[in-house]
Amino acid sequence: MAGATLEAFLKTNVSADSENGEAIGDILLGLAECAKNVRGFINQGALGSAFAGTKGSTNADGDSQKELDVFADDNFLEAMRELPIALYGSEEISHPVLLDKDKKYVIAIDPLDGSSNIDTNVSIGTIFAILPVTGDPAKDPDASFLQPGNKQLAAGYFIYGPQLALVVTLGSGTHIFVFSSRIGAFVQAYESLMIPERTQEYAINASNHRNWGDPVRLYIDDCLAGVDGPREKNFNMRWVASLVADTYRILIRGGIFLYPGDARKGYANGRLRLVYEANPIAMLIEQAGGRATCCTEKPEQRILDIFPTDLHQRIPLIFGSRNEVDRVGRYHTDPGMIGDRSPLFGNRGLFRA
């Protein structure tokens, strides 16, 4: 049986009398309308005018832009002008855009996550976080985006895949809505998802094995050793190179995602952005019972407790099933003291002499 439509869900779960409820509901419905429009252009594939190759320019952090990146950004920016949004902060724009200094909310957005996959027909998406305005948005537009993720009022993403789906949290559970073309609305498909605490799947770009630090390399080596190794079970590796797709899989069936910093130039802090990628994903994961950390000097530190220093700040990100994320943290603090590792695997792992 189909669940509630997104509009009905919001009416039930956000109170018009609350300080933020009605406005957050309006913003989410506006985002949903825009996502349907963007999805329509994505579905045209190479036949569409917005589906050309690289635009020839770069975004705010130096990554090459696709035509569809810019198209999606323009569409979401224009949609936010009609909503109670004071500032629009995007991966595609160097500085926040002031929309209305008298409004109370800001949106941080990655308009088209996974855009390197555009030409290959792999799932891509739009990630967003809604935050309260802090200070004077006209005089100090950056301030509202430099709040820790625990200040997010709502977070989520749209995934443009075999289904158009919205994964969203208002701070009380993680829910998935799938767009029904039959009724022309997003309909709840999963309510208050819970990620299994244990897993036998991990997602990481294994081509960077030689560049990882010892804790991450040791953890992956032990997974690769399978049933004959210290973990005593076989693991599957999954890597889509699309954050929204990898997150969706973990929400549905568990797993762990790792995008650590590594030894390559420019990758010491990973490549994912804290404000509009890591924070909204972390909120979704935590609301589904999982964990999200950066696993650097303080592996136990929540992503959501980190104070950003820049709208486009990058950060390492590890998230997913709670027990597995905790285990990776122990590899960072003292891998030689992990109780279930044998002396053999303490000295020699797969891929290491």
C-alpha positions in Angstrom: 0.0 0.0 0.0 1.3 3.4 -0.9 2.2 5.8 1.9 1.4 9.5 2.3 2.3 12.0 -0.3 5.1 14.4 0.6 2.7 17.2 1.0 0.5 15.2 3.4 3.5 14.0 5.3 4.7 17.6 5.8 1.3 18.7 6.9 1.3 16.0 9.5 4.9 16.2 10.6 5.6 20.0 10.7 3.2 22.2 12.6 2.1 25.5 11.0 2.2 26.9 14.5 5.8 26.0 15.1 8.7 28.5 14.6 10.1 26.7 11.5 7.6 24.1 10.4 5.5 25.7 7.8 8.4 27.5 6.1 10.5 24.3 6.0 7.6 22.5 4.5 7.3 25.1 1.8 11.0 24.9 1.0 10.9 21.2 0.7 7.9 21.3 -1.6 9.7 23.9 -3.7 12.8 21.8 -4.0 10.7 18.8 -5.0 9.1 20.8 -7.8 12.5 21.9 -9.1 13.9 18.4 -8.9 11.1 17.1 -11.2 12.1 19.7 -13.7 15.8 18.9 -13.5 15.0 15.2 -13.8 13.1 15.9 -17.0 16.2 17.3 -18.6 18.4 14.5 -17.2 16.0 11.9 -18.8 16.6 13.4 -22.2 20.2 12.2 -22.1 22.5 13.1 -24.9 19.5 14.3 -26.9 18.9 17.2 -24.6 20.4 20.7 -24.9 21.4 20.7 -21.2 23.3 17.4 -21.6 26.4 18.7 -23.4 29.9 17.8 -22.2 32.2 19.9 -20.1 31.3 23.5 -20.0 34.9 24.6 -20.2 34.8 26.4 -16.8 35.3 25.3 -13.2 33.2 25.6 -10.1 34.0 27.3 -6.8 36.5 24.7 -5.9 38.3 24.2 -9.2 36.4 21.1 -10.5 35.4 21.2 -14.1 31.7 22.0 -14.7 29.3 20.1 -16.9 26.6 21.9 -18.7 24.0 20.0 -16.6 25.8 21.2 -13.4 25.1 24.8 -14.4 21.6 24.0 -15.6 20.7 22.4 -12.3 22.2 25.2 -10.3 20.4 27.9 -12.2 17.1 26.0 -11.7 17.4 25.6 -8.0 18.6 29.2 -7.5 15.6 30.6 -9.3 13.3 28.3 -7.4 14.7 29.5 -4.1 13.9 33.1 -5.0 10.2 32.3 -4.5 10.7 30.7 -1.1 11.6 31.9 2.4 15.3 31.7 1.7 17.7 34.5 2.6 20.9 33.0 1.1 21.8 30.4 -1.5 25.1 28.6 -1.1 26.1 26.3 -3.9 29.0 24.1 -5.0 28.9 25.9 -8.3 29.2 29.4 -7.0 32.2 30.9 -5.1 30.1 33.0 -2.6 26.6 32.8 -1.2 23.9 34.6 -3.2 21.7 37.0 -1.2 18.1 36.5 -2.1 16.2 38.3 0.6 17.9 39.7 3.7 14.6 39.6 5.6 14.1 35.8 5.3 15.0 33.4 8.1 16.6 30.4 6.3 19.6 29.6 4.1 20.1 26.6 1.8 23.4 24.9 1.1 23.3 22.7 -2.0 25.2 20.5 -4.3 22.9 20.9 -7.4 24.2 17.8 -9.2 26.2 15.4 -7.1 28.1 12.7 -9.1 28.2 14.8 -12.3 31.3 12.9 -13.5 28.8 10.1 -14.1 26.5 12.2 -16.3 27.7 10.7 -19.6 27.6 7.1 -18.3 23.9 6.9 -17.3 24.7 6.3 -13.6 22.5 7.7 -10.8 23.3 11.3 -9.8 21.5 13.6 -7.4 20.9 16.9 -5.6 22.0 17.2 -2.0 20.8 20.0 0.3 20.8 21.3 3.8 18.5 23.9 5.3 19.9 26.1 8.1 18.7 29.1 10.1 20.1 32.5 9.3 22.7 33.8 11.8 23.7 37.4 12.0 23.1 39.9 9.2 22.8 38.0 5.9 23.6 41.1 3.9 26.7 42.1 5.8 28.1 38.7 6.6 26.6 36.1 4.2 29.1 33.4 5.0 28.3 33.3 8.7 25.0 31.3 8.3 26.9 28.6 6.4 29.6 28.2 9.0 27.4 26.5 11.6 28.0 22.8 12.6 25.7 20.3 10.9 23.8 19.8 14.2 22.1 23.1 13.5 20.5 21.8 10.3 16.7 22.1 10.4 16.3 19.6 7.5 18.5 17.8 5.1 18.2 15.4 2.2 18.8 14.6 -1.4 17.1 13.8 -4.6 18.4 10.8 -6.6 17.9 10.7 -10.3 18.1 7.0 -11.0 15.7 4.3 -12.1 13.3 6.1 -9.7 13.2 9.7 -8.9 13.4 9.6 -5.1 13.7 12.1 -2.2 15.6 11.0 0.9 14.9 13.5 3.7 15.0 14.1 7.4 13.4 16.8 9.5 15.3 15.7 12.6 13.0 12.8 13.5 13.9 9.9 11.3 15.0 9.4 7.7 12.3 8.9 5.1 12.3 8.0 1.4 9.7 9.3 -1.0 9.5 8.0 -4.6 7.9 10.1 -7.3 4.8 8.5 -8.8 4.2 9.6 -12.4 0.7 8.2 -12.1 -0.4 10.7 -9.5 2.2 13.3 -10.1 3.5 13.4 -6.5 6.2 12.1 -4.2 4.8 9.2 -2.2 6.4 7.8 1.0 8.0 4.4 0.3 10.1 4.0 3.5 9.3 5.4 6.9 11.9 5.9 9.6 14.6 3.7 8.0 17.1 2.0 10.3 20.5 0.9 9.0 21.7 -2.5 10.2 24.4 -2.1 12.8 26.6 -4.8 11.2 27.5 -5.2 7.5 29.5 -7.2 5.0 29.7 -4.5 2.3 32.0 -1.5 2.0 32.3 1.3 -0.6 35.7 2.8 -1.3 37.7 3.7 -4.4 40.2 0.8 -4.3 42.4 2.4 -7.0 43.8 4.7 -4.3 44.9 1.9 -2.0 48.6 2.9 -2.3 47.8 6.4 -1.2 45.8 5.7 1.9 47.1 6.0 5.4 47.9 2.9 7.3 44.6 2.7 9.3 42.4 2.7 6.2 44.7 0.4 4.3 44.8 -2.0 7.2 41.0 -2.0 7.6 40.5 -2.7 3.9 43.2 -5.4 3.8 41.4 -7.2 6.6 38.1 -7.0 4.8 39.7 -8.4 1.6 41.2 -11.3 3.5 37.7 -12.6 4.0 36.7 -15.6 5.9 40.4 -16.6 6.3 41.4 -13.3 7.7 40.9 -11.6 11.1 37.3 -10.6 10.3 36.4 -14.2 9.6 33.8 -13.3 7.0 33.7 -12.4 3.4 33.0 -8.8 2.3 31.6 -7.4 -1.0 32.9 -4.1 -2.3 30.6 -1.6 -3.9 31.7 1.8 -5.4 29.4 3.9 -7.6 31.4 7.1 -7.4 28.1 8.9 -6.8 27.6 9.9 -3.2 23.8 9.8 -3.4 23.8 6.4 -5.0 26.2 4.9 -2.4 24.2 6.5 0.4 20.9 5.1 -0.9 22.3 1.6 -1.0 23.6 1.9 2.6 20.3 3.2 3.9 18.4 0.3 2.3 20.6 -2.6 3.2 23.5 -1.4 5.3 27.2 -1.0 4.6 30.0 1.5 5.1 31.3 4.3 2.9 34.8 5.6 3.1 36.3 8.6 1.4 39.4 9.3 3.5 42.1 11.8 3.0 45.1 10.4 1.2 48.7 11.2 0.1 47.8 12.6 -3.3 48.3 16.3 -3.9 45.1 18.1 -2.8 43.5 15.1 -1.2 44.8 15.4 2.4 41.3 16.4 3.5 39.4 14.1 1.1 37.3 15.7 -1.7 33.8 15.9 -0.2 32.5 19.2 1.0 31.5 19.5 4.6 28.6 22.0 4.4 26.6 20.7 1.5 27.6 17.1 1.2 29.0 15.6 4.4 26.7 17.4 6.8 23.4 16.6 5.1 24.4 13.0 4.5 25.6 12.6 8.1 22.2 13.9 9.4 20.4 11.4 7.2 22.7 8.6 8.4 22.4 9.4 12.1 18.7 9.7 11.9 18.7 6.2 10.5 20.7 4.8 13.4 24.1 4.9 11.6 27.3 6.9 12.3 29.3 9.5 10.3 32.8 10.6 11.3 35.9 12.0 9.6 38.3 9.5 11.2 41.4 11.7 11.4 42.9 13.0 14.6 39.7 12.4 16.5 38.0 9.4 14.9 35.1 9.5 17.4 34.2 13.1 16.4 30.8 13.4 14.7 30.8 15.1 11.4 27.8 17.1 12.7 29.8 18.6 15.5 32.5 20.1 13.3 32.5 23.9 12.8 33.1 24.7 9.1 35.6 27.4 8.3 34.6 27.9 4.7 31.5 27.2 2.6 33.5 24.9 0.3 35.6 23.2 3.0 36.6 19.6 2.2 36.6 16.9 4.8 37.3 13.1 4.9 34.0 11.2 5.4 33.3 7.7 6.7 29.7 6.7 7.4 27.3 3.8 7.5 26.5 0.9 9.8 27.4 2.0 13.4 29.5 -1.0 14.4 31.6 -0.9 11.3 32.3 2.9 11.5 33.3 2.4 15.2 35.7 -0.3 14.1 37.4 1.9 11.5 37.8 4.4 14.3 39.7 1.8 16.4 42.0 1.2 13.5 42.9 4.9 13.6 43.5 5.0 17.4 45.4 1.8 17.9 45.3 -0.8 15.1 47.8 -3.1 16.9 45.5 -3.5 19.9 42.4 -4.7 18.0 41.5 -7.8 19.9 40.3 -10.0 17.0 43.4 -9.5 14.8 45.9 -12.3 14.8 49.7 -11.7 15.0 49.9 -12.7 11.3 47.5 -10.0 10.2 49.1 -7.5 12.6 52.3 -7.7 10.6 51.2 -8.5 7.1 48.0 -7.6 5.2 46.9 -8.3 1.7 48.8 -6.1 -0.8 51.7 -5.6 1.7 54.9 -7.6 1.8 
